[in-house]
Amino acid sequence: MTWTQEQLSAIEQSSNLIVSAAAGSGKTAVITERVIRHVREGFDIERILVVTFTKAAAAEMKKRISKGLSLLSDETGDPSLQKRLREQAQNAEHANISTIHSFCTRVLKRHFYEARLDPSFRPAENTQTAMMKADAMDELIEERFEFSSPEFLELVGLLDGEENIAKQIFELYHFMVSHPDPESYLSDAVENFSKDARALAEYEPYGWLAKHSAEMISGNADRLQALLSSRMPVKLRQQLDDELLRVRALKLYKGYDEYREALCDLAFNNLQLKYLEDDELRASVKKTRDDLKKTIAKHKEWFRRSLAEEAEVLNSLYPAMKELQRLIWEFDEKYRNKKTEAGVIDYNDMEHLTLKVLENRNIADEYRRKFDFIFVDEYQDINEVQESIINAVKRENNVFMVGDVKQSIYRFRLAEPRIFLNKYRKYANKEKGEKLDLNVNFRSTGNVINAVNKVFSKIMREHTGEIDYDKDAALVMGRDLPELSGIAELHILEKNPAETADKDNGEPENEEEDDVFSDEADEQELSDAQAEALLAAKRIKQLTDENSGYLLHDPKDNQLRKYKYSDFAVLLRANNTVEVWAQVFSMEGIPSFSQVTGGYFAAVEVNTVMALLRIIDNKRQDIPLLSVLRSPIGGFDVKELALIREDAQGESVYDSLYRVSNQKTDLGAKAKKFLDDLSRWKEDSQLFSVEQLIGALMDETGYYHYVGALAGGAKRQANIDALIQRAHEYERSAGRGLWSFIRFMDSAKQYESFGEAQVSAQDVVNICTVHKSKGLEYPVVIFAGLGKQWGFNQTPCNTDREWGFGLSFYKNSVVKSTVNLHAIKEKAKKLALAEEMRVLYVGMTRAREHLILIGSVNNIEKSVKSLDTEMTDFAILSAKCFMDWIIGALLRQPEGRALRSVKDSSHAKNERIRIFCHPRGAQAFMKNAIKREEFEAWAKEAEKANVSAVDERFSWKYPFEEEVRLPGKTSVSALSHKETVIVEAPSFARSKTMGATDKGTAAHMLMQRIRLIRHTPETVRAELQRLKEQGFITNDQAQAVDIGAIVRFFDSPLGMRLLASNKVERELEFNHSKPASELFDTRSAESVLLQGVIDCAFLENGGWVLLDYKTDYVPEGTEPKEAAQKHRLQVELYKKALGDLTGIPVKEAYIHLLRIGESVKM
């Protein structure tokens, strides 16, 4: 591989090094090569620590390093070096290349005693911790209300109820645990409320707020200054000059009180605008001056109190804040106790406990000696605790850090990009290390790179985006392509005028809601998304049209080829309009796939199965019961449900169903069967694990096969499989019972990112959020929703990493705020805007060949006019959406010609960024939608229709319905479940460490691979050890195997016969075509493919002896023959398949019950 000079420097530099690696600059290749060179120089791969951001990145890194070392070994002529490199390549799989949390887990497993942990601890799942936190909070609040102290009641009053107290505790706890010293952080934050006026004058938030206020007001004044003209009457010009002079003088005042006094003294006289003859200028001056006055009035509210008055307010709140501090520590203790009881730790525990362990100097020295080199990938997303861990194990000069602050988009997870920035600036001055920039982009085409540079060179600077987009940061094309290669497009749609007539473009409807980005889509946003999706669909169709002549450059083989759907990715800032995009694409005949939070729980099949579980747990739940009855599981149509509810008279749905079930009618019989099934399923739920219950329900009802036959069947079945897997994971985490699992899933829906199940890659358009796309690339990126305004929500408390927290509180039924709250909120807004800038950068740099930007604005002409200004810091920080930045950045550049003309700009094809304005875009793209009047007219006509004719049509049944409902294939286990009730050991008899499924798997794995000899306990243990070393079973599974049961089997008469046979088949897989009528209750002549795996079969005297091992729990007093009978159908199917497929008869078949050591002839 040919390296750039910068890459080579990064690979060869020997000192501490921080590398700012821009998008597509090959940072992973650089890390890989640097590790390989260290190994080639004689260092051991196991003495190198590589910390990655995700497990997938760690796996990819291991794969690359192993492959690189293998290639290097093949190229060398030195036999000893070749052998060593091959060994190192094999060892790469077990090297210290992992996420920071995996590293922490290894440290804690090794030094559990130092962390005071049970050595069997395991990481908790997000849903599990969310439930524990909720339970801990409920217990805390309930206890405090029961033994309410005056301080607690005062806090309840100040925060307006227990819900806000809980929010306050959660928010402060979240920030607290991200700090290396949580106790000191919380204590300092609370002690701020005890400061006097003199201390507040030195306290940073107050001085910062004064400076920030002056800058924002001055920015507004600059806009008014730009309108001053010699055409103005002299007196008007003098008045405006005087006002602007006094406004700008605010920047001269230092300190909070001094600034406050000057600001509050600022006043405006009436403006004699009537003498200004230019109507357009007069309107502009009036609006801009009014905006300035509004800003000043808003800021006066911030500075309503002097520092002495503020100190008095803070001091009055101090006792309540001390009570809040106690509540947080009590919550922490309750939450910690719950984790201890469950034997789990969360991610914050991993970090803090590791830091605690490394405070032991001997242990820290152990790791310093162990690692010759430390690599930290995605360093821009590290937090303070993680940085402290790295510092504890590093040496003086052995750390390589690589990242890109421009791609730091995880501040909501408390990532701290300033750690990277501070070290980058420090190393730039040669203080204890070196810094390097990698800005050659090997991913994107020339026009895509040009678009990125044009936008960010205008908007990203230290004051607005925390970093300057200078020559070191700007992208340089690294691909061997023409400079003008690729396509960059900007599409600006105008919203429906009727919907936006009363809204000024760029102004939020509620000025106060501007602090936390919202994820909820309103009606307007959904309408915008539809129009944008239709435009995107049109563009996709144009590019994928077989006859269009459009070709895409494929870098894999350096050839041109036609576009495929899988070349396209739609990126969105949030997931609230993903469903709209998917629906529009579906209507337009474009296949798509999305994996977003909430998508899983919105899936019909998941809701249906969860509804079934809910009514099995509690049958008197109307909505879930109706959902199941109406589904294919219940099989009731709307007409039947109407008859069931006909004489309801306020009774529950279950009572109505029970009443009808006693009627001697077809509907009564159908209702009775469903209720009988429900009762049986209730009994099963007390015997089965939840995982087994769901599997049995899917087999019995056929619902799994039903959803598989629908559009997107593979994904639907994968969603159900994910639910079963979820149940498995839940029960492994010591969860028990159906009710608890339902609660667990409800918590997952509320708290956890749980996307739809993945299916194998297909030729579909990918729809995802920018955060999901991080680290990926796509041939064509459609980045949409760029006109969506950033909405902000209020919380009673806002917290800052450095300044603690401010408070919004109630006093005499009036909402009041501490002054520092305004400072914290303004700082948070500024940091959030910097993060949004980085989100835009990440989204745009995902594109390889073709970048399409789409956004909607209220009025294109007004938007362009309002943004036709110099991109000052104030203008950048005043943006309300991505489109404000993009239009503002391009407007005064050559590419902005189309914007300046503001008309349908298809003529702009020769520009490097093709800009298309769609003045009536939303209306044009949605013209095919049915109008409300048309729908109402159609509905009235429908009311007059012949009801009997409609009923006749809807009563028609497809003549081949049976064949359609038959599955194309099925398994022996699926069929056998229909006749089987699996009896599992009661909870008190179960292992606390492994479920029956895990034990069965381990036993079968052993019997599949164990040597066929007479065994003793020692030889069985040796076999288990061999299987562990070969990776077939885990240590837990090996320990779960009943060694005595295995020995007893091989000592039994049947075991002796097996050992005496000359031909033994184990784990024999088969596919056998059978008439459907032999497998299902049907008269259909169709065939179904039957699949299965036979445990063991051996030849004896010219015939097969079939053997199936079972690890079932056999209740005391149950005869072995009775216990084996539930597997009768399974054995019969195995016998038929084995005989038919081999042509050798099956003379005997046995079920061997391992737990009790009995073989039952079937």
N, C-alpha and C positions, 0 to 999 in steps of 0.2 A: 504493500500500500504506500502511496506517495503522500507524505505529510507536508502540511504547510509549515513555514518557519515557526509560527506561533505554537502550533500543535507539537512540533518537535521540541521546542523550549519547555512546554508543559510536561512532556514525557521525560526529558533528560534532567530537569532542574532538581537539584539535590536538597535544597533547603525547604523549610516550611513554605507552602505555596497555596495561594488562593487564586482560582481561575474563574473569571467571569465568562461563562460560555453561553453565547447567544443561541436562539432557537436554530436547530438544524446544523450546529457547528461541530458535531461529532464528539461530544464530551464522553459518551460511553466508550467509544473506540479509543479515546485518549487514556481513560482510566484502565481499560483492559490492557493496552500496550504497555503502560507504565508498570502494571503488576507483572506482566509476562517478562519484561526486561529485568525486574528485580529477581524473579525466580531464576532466569538465565544466568544472572550474576552470582548465583549461589545461595540466595535466601530461600527459606522454606515457605511454601504457600500457606502453611498452617500458622506461620508467625506474622501474617499480614491480616489486619482487620479492615474490612470494607463495610461501611454502613450505608444502606440504601433507604429510599423513602417507602418502597412497597416490596412485598414478597415477590411479585412478578419481576421487578427490576433485579432483585437478588438472584433469582433463578436464571434470568437472562445473562447476568454478569458471570455466574458460574459456568454457564454453557459456553460463553465466548472465551473465557480464560482457558477452560479445558480444551476447547478446539484449537486455540492459538498455541498452547503448549504441545499438543499432539502434532500439529503441523511443523512446529519448530524441531521436534524430536526426529521427524521424518527427514528433515533437511540437513541435520548435522551428521558429520562423518565420524564423530567421536563416540564409540560404543558406550563408554561410561556416562557421558553426558546424555546420550540418547535414552539410556535406561532411567537415569534420574528424572529427565523431563517427562517421560511416560508415567513414572510414579507420581510426579507432581500433578500431571493432568488428571490422573485417577483421584488424587487427594483433593482436587478442587471442589468436588461435590460435597466434601465434609469440611471445607475451609470455613473460616470465620467471615463469611460473606452473607449478610442478613440485614434485616431492619434493626433499628435501635432497640425495639421492644424484644426482638428475638435475642439480641445480645444481652439485654437486661435479664431475660429469663434464664439464660445460661449462667450468668453470674450468680443469680439468686438460687438456682438449683445447686450450685457448687458450694455456696456460702449461706445456706438457708438458716443455719444456727445464728449467724451474725445478724440476719434480718429478722430473727425470731419468727420464722415461718415454719409451718408444717412442710416437710420435704415433699409431700404428695400434692402440694398446691397446683392449681392450673389457672390459666387466664380466663377471666369471665367474659361472656358475650355481652355486647352492648345492650341487648334487650334485657338480659338478666340483671345487669347493673341498674338499668332504668327502673325496673320493678323494685329492686332493693331500695333505691333512692326514694321512690314514691312511698313505699311502705315505711321507711324510716321517717320521712317527712310527716306522714299521716299520724304515726305514733307520737312524734314530737309535738305537733300542734294540738293533738287531743290531750296529751298530758298537761301541756301548758295552760290550756283552757280550763282543765279540771282543777288545777292548783294555780289559778291565775294570780300573778303578783302585780302590784301597781305599775312596775316598769313594763311588764308585758302588755297590760291593758293600754298603757300610754302608747306603746309601739303599734298596737292594733289600730288605735285611733289615728295615729300619724300616717300610717300606710293604708288606711281605709280597708281593713279586713284581712282575714287569714290568707286569702289567695295571693295578695300582694306581698305578704310576709314570706310565703313560700317562694315566690319569684325572686324576691330580694336575696333570700338565703342561697338559692340555687345559683344566682348570678355571681354573688361574692365568692361562693365556694369554688365555682368554676375558675375564676381568676386566681383565687388563692392557691389552688393546687398546681397551677402552672408556674408558680414562683419557686425558686430553689429553697426559700425559707418561708413556708406558708404562715407559720405562727407570727413571725415578725411582720410580714406583709399586712396581715389582718389587724394586728395590734397597732401598727403605725397608721393605717387607714382610719381606724376609730379614734386614735389620739388626735388626729387633725381637727376633730370637733371640740377639742379643749383649748385650741390656740387662742391667744388674745390678739388684739388689733396689730400690735407691733410684730408678732410672729406671722400674721397673715400677710403683712406688707412684704415679708421675705419669702413667702410661700409662692412657688412658681405659677400655679394656675391663675392667680389674680393679676400678676404682671403680664402673663401671656395673653389673657383675655383683653386687656387694655390695648396691647400691641396689635392683636388680631382684629379687634374692632376698628382701630384706626386704619388698618390696611384695607378692610372691606369697604369702609365708608369712602376712603380715598379712591378706591377702584370705581365706585359709583360716580364720584365727582369727575373722574377722568372721562367718563362717557358723556357727561354734560359738557365738559370742556371742549370735547371734539365737535360739539354742535355750534359753538360760538362762531359768529361770522361777522364780517364787516358790514353785511347787509342789515344788521340789527340796528334799531334806534339806539342812540348813544346812551340814554338813561337806562334802557333795558340791559345793555351790555355791561354798564358800570355796576348795576345791581347784581348781575350774575357773577361778575368778576369778584365783587366784594364777598358774596356768599361762598364762592369756591375758595377764596383766600382763607376765610375763617374755618372752613371745613378742613382744608389741608393743614392748617395750624395744629389740628388735633394730634398729628404725628410727632409734634415737638414735645408733648407732655409725657413725662416719665412717671411711672408708678400708678397704682390703681386710683387712689383718692384724687390725685392731681388731674388725671385724665377724666375721672368721673365728673369733677366740678366743671371742667371745660365743656364736656359733652352736654351736660344738663343745662348749661347756659346758652347753648347754641339754639338760635331761633330764626325763623324765616318770615319775611314780610310778604304782603301780597305782591304778586308779579303782574306787571302791566303788559300782558301778552297781546292785548287787542291792537297795539300799535305795530305788531309784527305782521307784515302783509303776506308773507310766504306761508300759505296754509299748511303745507307739508312740514316745513321747518317748525312752525308754531306747535303743531301736534306732537312732533318729536321732542321739542324742548319741554313741553308740558309733561309728557309721559316720563321722560328721563328724570326731570326734577322731582316729580311725584314719587318715583321709585327711590330717589335719594332720601327724600323726607321720610318715606316708610321705613327705610333701612335704619335711619337715625332714630326714629321713634321706637323701633324694635330693640335697638341697642340700649336706649335709655332705660328700658325695662330691665335689662341685664344689670345695670349699674344703679338700680334704685336705692340700694343701701350703701352707706359708707362702711369702711372696714370695721369701725367700732360697732356699728349696728349689726354687721354681719357676724362679728365675733359673739355678740350677745345672742343672736339666733342659734349659731352653732353650739354655743355652750348650753343653751336650753335643751338642745337635742342630745347632748352628750350622754345623759343617763340611759335614754332609750337606745342609743347606739351601743352602749356597753351591754345592754340586754340583747341586742341583735348579735353581738359578738359571742355571747354565751350560747345563744340559740345555734349559731353556726358550729361551734365546737361540740355541742350536744348532738347535732345532726351528724357531724363527722364520726362521732363515737358510735352512734346507732348504726350508721351505714357500715362502719368498719366491723362491728360485731356480726352483722349479717353476712358480710363477706367471709369472715373467719368461720362462721357456722357452716357455710357452703363450701369451704375449702378453696376459695378463689381470690384472686387479686385483679384489680382493674389496671388499665394502662398507666394511670397516674401513680398507682402503687409501685408498678414495675420501675418507673423512673426514680421515684423518691427513695424506695428501699435500696435500689442499686447505689444511689448517691450516698445513702447512709452506710452501706457496706464498704464503699470505697473511701469513707472517712477513716477507716482502719488503715493506717499507713502501710502495714505489712501487706495487706491485700492489694492496695493500690500499686505498691511496688512490684508485686507479683505480675500484674497485668502490664506494667510499664516494661518489665523485663521480657514479657511474653511477646509483645508486638513490636517488630522492627519498623513497621510502617502502618500508618492509619490513613484510610481514605474515607472522606465523607461526601457522598453524592447528594444532590439537591440541598446544598447547604443553606440556600436562601429560606428554606422552610423549617429550619431547626428552631427549637424554643430554648429558653434559658436553662431549664433543668437538663435537657439533652446536651447543651453546650458544656454544662458543668461536669457531666459524666465523661465527655470526650477529654476535657481538660485534666480530669483525674487520672486517666490511663495513658495520656500522651507523654512523650519525652520532650526534650528541649527543641528538637528539630526534625520531627518525623511525621508531620501531618500535611496531607494533601486535601484541600477543600475545593469543591467545584459546584457551581450553581449559577443562577441568573436571577437577579432581583426583579428584572422585568417580567419574570414568570412566577413570582411569588403571589399565589392567589388563595392561600389558606390561613389568612389572619383570623377567620372565624373559628379555626381550630387552635388559635393562639400561637401560630407560627410567628416568629419575630424577624422580619427581613433586616432590621437594623443591626442585628448581630453580624450578618454578612457585610453590610455597608460599612460599619465601623472598622471591621478587620480589613476590608478592601482598602479603605483610606489609610489605615495604619501601615499596611504593607506597601502601599504606594510610596510611602516615605521611608521604605527600607527598614521599618522597625520590626525586627524579629522574623522577617519573612519577605517573600516577593509576591507581586501580583502580576497576573497575565490576563489578556483579553483574547478570547476567541470569537471573532465576529464574521468569519467566512461561513456562509450558509450553503450547505451542500444539498438542501432539500428543495428549495423553491426556485421557480423560474424568475427571470429578470423583472417582468412587470409586477409579479406578486411582491417581490422584494422592494421594488420602487414604491408600491402603494403603502407598504408598511413604513418605509423611511419617510415618505412625504407626510404621513399623518403624525408620526411620533416625533419627528424633528421639530414640529410646531407645538406639541402639547406636553411632552414629557420632559420635565426639568426638576431640579432638586426640590424646589418649593412646592411643586404640584404633584410630582410622582415619585419623590424621594430619591431620584437619580436623574442625572443629565443624559439625554439621548444625544451624545456628542459623537465625534468621529470614531471613538473607540467602541461605542455601543451600536452604531448604525450597521446594518447588515450589508455584507459584500457577497455578490453571487459567486459560488464556488463550483457550480455545475458547468460542464463544457457545453454551453448553449449560447445562442445569440443573445445579446443584451436585451432585445425587445421580445424575448420568448415569453409564452404564457399569456394569460388574460386576467385582468383585474376589472371588475365592474362594480358600480354603485347605482342602486335603484332606489329612488325616493318616491314613495307613494303618498298621495294626498288623501286624507281621511274624508269621510262623508261630511260635507259642509253642514248638514242638518244636525249632525251629532256634535259638532265642535263650534257651533255659531257663538256660543256664550263663553267660550274658553279662549283666553289669550295663549298663543303658542308659547310653550316653554315654561308656563307657570303652573305649579301644582295647585290642585283645588284647595288643599289645606296646607298653608305655609308652615304650620307647626309640625306636620308629619314629615320630618326629614332627618331621621337619625338611623334607622335600621332598615335595610332593604327588605321589601315585602315579596312573598312568594305567591300571593293570591291574585288570580286573574279576574279583572272586572269585565263587564259586558263589552266595553269599548276595546279592551285588549284582545278579547276573543275575536271580535270583528276584524281588527287589524291583522291578527294571525291568519284568519281565513284568506284575506286578500293577499297577504304576502306568500302564503302557501300556494295559492293558485298561480301567482306569478312565478314562483320557483318551479312548480309543476310544468308550466309552459316552457321554461328554460331547459328543464331536464329532458322533456320530450323533444325539443329542438336538437339538443346535443346527442341524444341516443337514437334519433331517427336513422334508420338504415340508409336512407337515401339522402341524408343531409350533407354528407361529405365531410362532417366534422371528425377529426382524428385526434387522438390523445397520445402524447409521448410516454412510452413505458420505459423507465430507467433500468428495469431488470434485464431486458434484452436490447435496449437502445433502439427500439423500433416504434413506428407509429401504428396505432390500432384504433378500433372503434370504441366509443364510450360504452360502459356497462353501468347498470344501476348501482352496483357496489362501489363504483368510483366516487359516488357522491356522499357527502355527509352534511346534514343540516345541523348547525350549532346554534343553541339558544342560551341566553343568559340564565334562565331558570326553567324548571320543568312544567310550569303551570299551563303552557299551551301545547305541549307535546301531543296530547290526544287530538287536538284540533288539526295539527299538521298531519298526523297519521290518518285521520278521517278524510281530509281533503285528498291526500295522495291515493287513498283507497278508491275514492270516487273517480279519480283521474286515471285509474288503472296503473298506478306506480307502486310496486311492492316496497314496503318499508319495515324497519325494525327499530324499536326503541327500548332502552333499559334505563329506567329512571325511578327514583324514589316514589312510592305510591302507586306505580304502575302495577306491581304485583298484587297489592290488595284491592285494586280496582278491577282485576280480571274476574270475569263472570264465574269461571270454574272454581277459583279460589273462594269467592264469596259463597258459592253454592255448597261446597264441601264444608266450609266453616259454619254455614247455616245448619247443615245436617248435624254437625257435632254439637252445636248449641242446643238443638231440640232433643238430642239424645241425652244431654246433660240436664236440660230442663224443658219439658215439652210445652209448657205454658208460656211460650214466647211467640206472640202473634206474627211479627214480621219475618223472623227466620222460618217459622212453620209454613207461612204462605209461600215463601221463596222456594222451599223444598217441594211443597205440593205442586207448584206450578212448573217445577223443573222436570227433566226427564226421569229423575229419581222417583218423584211422586207420580208423575204422569197424568195429573188432573188438568183439564183445559179450563178456560175462563168460564164457560157455561156451567161446568160442574162445580166450580168454586162458588159461582153465584147461587146455585141451588143449595149448596151446603150452608151458605150464610143467609139464606132466604128468611128464615124465622129466628135470626140470631138474638134479637132483642137485648143487646148489650152483653151477651155472653162472649167468652173468649173463642178464638178460632179452634182451639183444641176441643172445647166443650161442644161446639157446633159439629165438629168432625165425629166426636164420640156419639152424639145424638143420632147423626145420620147412619153411623155404623150399625146401629140396632134396627135399621129399617130393612125389610125384605125386598130390596131392590138391587139392581146392578151397581148403582152408585153406593148403596149401603155395603155391599160385599167388597167393593173396591176400597172404601174407607176402612172397613174392618181389617182387610189384609194389610193396609199401610200401618194401622195402629198396632197390629200383631207384630209386624216387622220392627216397629219402633220400640216395642217392649222388649223384643229379643235383642235388639241392638243395645238397649240400656243394660241388659244383663251381660252382654259381651263386653261392654265398656268397663265393667268391674273385674273382668277376667283378662282381657287383652291389655297389652301396652297400647298407648295411643298410636304408635307407629303401626302395630299389627291391626288395630281397629280400622284405621283409614284404609290400609291395604285390602283388608277383607271386605270393607264396604264398597270399595271401587270394583272389586272382583264380582261381588254379589249383584250390585245394581247395574253393572255394565257401563257406569258413567265414564270411566277412564277411556274405554273404547269409543264411547259416544263422542267425547270432545276431540278424540284423535281423528275422527272423520270430518270434523268441521274445518272451515278455513283457518289456517294457522294451527292445525292440529298438533304438530310437533311441539310448538311452543306451549300450547295449552296442557299437553301431557307433561311437559317439562315443569310447568308450574305446579302440577299436582305432585310430581316426583319431589320437587323442592319442598312442598308442604310435608310430605312423609319424612324427608331428610331432616326437616326442621324439628319434627316430633322426635326423631331419633336423637338429635343433638340435645334437645331439651331434656329428654329422659336420662341421657348420659351425664347431664349437669345436675343430677339428683332431683330433677323435677318428677312429680308423680301425680297422676290423676287427670281426668279429662277437664275438669273445671279449671285446674291450674294451667293446663296447656292453653285453654281458650283465653285466659287472662294474659298468659305469656304472649300470645299472638296479638292481642289487643294492644299490649304495650309496644310490641314490635311495630305495629302500624302507627302508633303515636310518636315513637322516639327514634326508630332505627331506619337507616338507609337499606332497604331490602328490595332490590329491583326485580323485574320479571326474570324468569329463568332464561339462561342463555341457551340457544340452540346452535347447531353447527352453521358455519358461515354459508350464506346464500347470496344470490345476486339481488340484493335489496339495498335501498337507500337507508343509511344509518341516521337516526335522529337522536341527538343527545345534547346534554348541557356542555358548556365549555369546560367545566371541571372534569367531566367524564372523558373529554378528548385530550386532556393534558398528557403529554408524552407520546401522543400518536400523530400520524399524518395521513392525509387523504388526498387523492388526485384532484378532487374538486371540493371546495368548501363553500357552502352557502351559509353565511353568518347573518341571521335574521333577527327581527325584533329590536333593531338598533334605535328605533324611535321611542321605545318604551321608557317612560320617565321613571327615574329611581324614586320609589316611594319610601318613606321612612315612618316607622312606628314609634310610639312613645312607650317607655317603661318607667316605672316610678324611680328606678335607680339606674344610674349609668356609672360604669366602673372603668378605671384607667389603670394600666400596668404600673405607672409611676405615681399618679396623683391620688390613688385610692378611689373613693367614690363620693358622688354628690347625691343630693336627695331632693325628690319632689314629694311634698308632704301636705297633709291637711291640717289646718288650724282654724277653728271656728267656722267650719264648713267652707273654707276658702283654700284653694290649691296654692301653695307657695313653693319656692325653690331656693336652695342655697346657691350663692353666686358661683361657687366652684362647679356646680352642675352645668351651668352654661358653658364654662370653659371646657369641661370634659366632653360635652356633647359637640361643641364646635371642633374640638380636636379629633373626636371620633369620626365626624363627618369628613374632615379633611383626609384622614387616614383611609376612610372607606372610598373616597373618590380616587385616591392613589391606587387602591386595590382594583377599582373598576377599570382604571386605565390599564392595569396589568392584565386584567381579564380580556380586554379588547386586544391587547398585544398577543396573548396566547391564542385567542380565536383566529386572528388573522394569519398567524404564522403556522397554523396547522396545514395550510394549503400548499400543495406541491406544484400543480400546474395551473390551476384556475381558481380565482377568488371572486366570489359574488357576495356583495354586501347589500342587505335589504333593510329598509326602515320606513316607517310611516310618520308623517308630521301633519299637524292640523292644517297648515296653509304653507305651501312651498315658498311662495313669493315673500310672505311675511317672515318666514324662518330665515331665508337667505338674507333678507334686509336686516334683520335683527342681529345676525351673526357676521355681517360685513364690517368687521372691526379688527383691529390689531389683536393677535392672540396674546394678550397680557396674562399675567398670573391670575388677575381678578376674573378675566373672561373665561379662563380655563376652569377655575374653581366655581364659577357661576353656572356651569353646564348642568342641564337637567337630564341628559341622556347621551348615549354614545353618538348619536347623529349630530348633536351640537358640536362635538369635538371634530367629527369627520368633515362636516360641511365647513366649519370654521377654519380647519387646517388647509383644506383644498381650495377654498374660495378665491384666495388671492394668488394662487399658483396657476401655471399654464393649464393644468388639467381642469381647473375650475371654470373654464369658459362656458360650459353648458349650464352651470349653476348661475352664472351672471346673466345669461339670456333667459333663464327660467321658462323653458318651453319644452315640448316633446323633443328630446335631444338625441334622436337616433343618428344624427349627423356626426356625433362625436366619436366615430369609430377609429379615427387615426390617433386619438390620444392614448397615452400609456395607461390611463385609468378611464375607462369608458363610463361616463355618467349619463344615466337615463332618468329624466324627470317624468313622472306620470301624474299630471295635474289633477285628473279625476280617477286616479288609480284604483281606489277601493271600489268605486262604483263600476268601473270598467271591468274589473276582474270578478265582480260578484253579480254581474248582470243576469246570469243564468239562474240565480236563486229565486225560489218561488216567493211571490209577494204575499203579505198578510191578507190583503183583500181577496186574492185569488184562492188562498187556502180556505178562508171563511165561506166563500161562495161554493167551493167544492164540498165543504162539510155540510152545508145546507142541502145540497143536492143529494148527498149520501143519506141524509135523514129521510128523504122521500123514497128511497130505493126499496125494492121488493125484498123484505127481510127474509122470507122463506127461500128466495133464490140465493141470497147471500149465504144463508145457513146451509143450503144444499151444497154450495161450492166449497164452503169451509169444512163440510163433513166428508168430502171426497177423500178417499185414501188411496195412496199409491199402491198398485197391485203387487209390486215386488218389495213391499216394505220390509218383509222378513229378511230378504237377501241383503238389503241395504244395511239393516241393523246388525247383521252378522259380522264379527271381526274377520279381517283377512287372515289373521294368525292369532293363536292363543298359546298359553303355556299350561303344562300339566298342573303346576302349582295354582294357577288361576282357577282352573276347573275344579281342582280338589278343594279349594276354599269354599266352594258353594255348598259342600256337604260337611264341612269341617267346623267344629267349634274347638279352637285351640285352648286348652286349659293350661294356664300359666301358674306358677307357684304364687301363693298369696304374698303380699308385700313383706310380711315379717319373715318369710322363708327365702326371699330373693337375696342375691349377692348385692351388697351396697356399692360394688365397684363396677360390675359389668352386667349388662342385660342378657336375657336368654338368647336373643339374636346373636350377640357377640360370642357367647359360649358355643352356640351351635356352629357358627362360622369357623371358630377355632378347631372344634372337634372334627368337622368335615375336612378342613384343610390338612389336619394331621393324618386322618385316615386315607386321604387322597395320595399322600406322599410318603407315608411311613414305610420302612423296609418290611417286607413280608417274611418275618421270622417269628419264632416264639419269643415273646417279650417279657422282660422283668421291669420293675419300676426304674431301674438305672438306665436300661436301654431306651425306654420311652423318654426319659429326661434328656438323654443324649440326642434323640431324634428332634425333640422340641428345640434344643439349643441349635441344632443344624438348621432347622427351618427359620429360626430367628435370625441367624447370621446371614441366611440367603434372602431375607426380607419378605418371606411368605407370611409370617405372623409377627405380631408385636409382643413385647414383653408381657403386657397385661393379658393378652390372649393366651400366651403360653402358661401363665400362672392360673388361668381359669380352667384349663383342661383337667378333667378328672383322670389322673394317671391310672388309678386302680381299675376304672371302668375299661380302659384300653387293654390293660393286662388281662382282665377277666375275659374279654372278648376273644383274644387269641388263644386262651386256654380252654374256651368252650368247644363243644363238638362242632358247631358251625364254623368257628374260627379254624379248627384243625382241618376241616374239609377245604376251606379256602386255601390254606397253606399247601395242601397236597395237590392242588390243581396245577396243570401245566400251562393254562391260559387264563389270565385274570385281567379284566378290563375295569378301570376305575375312572370316575367322572366322565362317563361316556355321553357326549352330547349328541342329540339327534334332532332332525326335522322330518316330520312324518305327515303326509297329506291324508286327512280323514274326512269322510262324509260328515257334513254339519249335523245331520240328524242323529249321529252317534254321540255327539258331544253336547248338543243343545236341544232344548224342547222346541223343535221346528220340523216342518215337513219339507223344507227346502232341499233340493238336490245338489246345492252348492257344496264345494269342498273347503275345508279350513286347514291351514298349516299348523300342525301341533308341534310345539317345541318343548324340550325337556333335557334334563341331565340325570343319568342313572348313576347312583353312588358307586355301586360295585356289581359285577356279574362274573361268574367263573364257570368254566366248562367242567362237566362231570358226567361220565358215561354217555357222551353224545348229546347232552342237553345243557341248557343254561340253568344255573342257580342264581336268581336275582336277589340282591341284598340291599336294603335301604336302611341307613343309620338314622336314628332319631334321638334328640336330646330333650324330648318333652318332659315336663314335670308330670309325674304320675301321682295323683292324690293317694293318700294312705287308704288302704282297703279296696283300691281299684284293681281288678284283675288285669294282668298284662294283655290278654286277648282283647278285653274291652278297650284298653288304652290304644291298642294298635288299629282297631276297627275304623277309626276316623281317617286313616290313610288308605283305606281299601280301594277307593276310586283311583288314587294316584298310582298304586301298585298295579292295578288292572291295566291302566293306560301304558305304564312302563313295559309290562309283560307283552302286550299286543305290539307295541312299537319295536321292542327288541326282537321278537320272533319274526315279524314281517320284514324288518330291514336286514336281518342276518340270514334268514332262511333256516335257522336252527331253533327247534322248539324250546320253550321255557318250561322246564319240568317242575321247578319249585320256586317259590318266592317267599322272602322273609322280611319282616320288620325287626330290626334289633334295637331294643330300647336300652341305650347306653347307661342311663342313670341307674337302672335297676338290674342291668346285666342279663336281661331275658330276650330270647329270640322267639318271635311269634310267626308261625307258618301261616301264610295268607291263602 
